[in-house]
């Protein structure tokens, strides 16, 4: 039997009407064919839009496509005084409308993936970000030799030149110039970007040409302290031509423009050919000022460096962490058969949650994270904040649990805050073997959390309640905080029904 030909191929350009939005912010379009409607999923699209999109993945029954241009706006969209950027696809959609589709699609994930039919009875509601705009404390801008201005015709080809801004929709090689406030980061700094672009271009050194993998100017990375309203700037270049660029003079010019708001200026050499800010083999040097900014969360102080992992929306993170504390210390408190109870914070990052647990809980807290730089920051900030009863380990979570079996039976609460990919099955089995009475699972990807809830339920952990947190307004991302408690009867029922032994 002959194999049917695919209707579309990677690279095909289509004009699509977005009918609905599915989980993860994927707009749904349908293309009529002789065999019926063919589904095309378009990330970051809004129901009611008409878009031009290029096929990026094609299967027999569906395809995915990336937007290259928005041809018609949805009736629900409103005007905003910001330059449109790919990183804020829903900024023209009122926050209430954003919440509706995020709630609807996220709760559907728990039903479909987590197999939780009564999810509404466990859902405790939505936590808004305190600031809907200018909430980010970090932004990465790209230089490029290929690009266009923000007002260019979306059907026009990209041109050669000197550009600074964000990657244009549907490309990895071209940049659309940022001419002013995007609505996400610091308005004054983003309004300065055209001058920065002009000054760098005047040096005569080229911007990065991604297809050719050559050039000098690559990235401009900025961290902001919302607590102190100060900026840490990192200029990333290659070494080709660095002797012709006066790096200290550029730093002094930034200082003149930003004044006391400039906390420090760093120059990083990155000769890697990949499109990443962090070089496998590169060097950074502090040109002027300090190598960090100070941020504050719930009265704790943190030194944030360029490579530090830290919550991108600190004000909303305070609400997120307050919910973690509420679940972790919810009465009745878990009891363990030991005089030395332990609380574990796994995937602890720079130790914010661990410090709050130790400060508020009165038990010994152990934080574990794979990234050594994050653990160094965690130890440093705990010492600065005077928080006692803490220990941090730089280790893979699964390996740490395997090498420290003595924690089994001593743990009242485990806080899990894994990366977007969730917890590996092996690591999750090791977590289950620790026999903690309570789990607080923080997730930046509800789909992987929903997946993990199945294994936890089979081991006797019952989802009691959870909340959704809008950490990133104007994007499809949602964070979730879930409270699970061990129920021996539930474990026995699961074993009896499915013949699954607790790992």
PyMOL commands that set and color helices and strands:
alter all, ss='L'
color gray80, all
select helices_A, chain A and resi 23-25+86-88+95-112+119-122+187-202+242-244+247-261+314-328+352-361+372-385+397-403+405-407+425-433+446-458+488-498
alter helices_A, ss='H'
color red, helices_A
select strands_A, chain A and resi 13-17+20-22+26-33+36-43+50-58+62-72+123-127+138-148+159-167+175-177+217-225+230-237+262-270+282-289+293-297+300-304+342-346+364-369+390-394+411-416+438-443+461-469+479-486
alter strands_A, ss='S'
color yellow, strands_A
deselect
rebuild
show_as cartoon
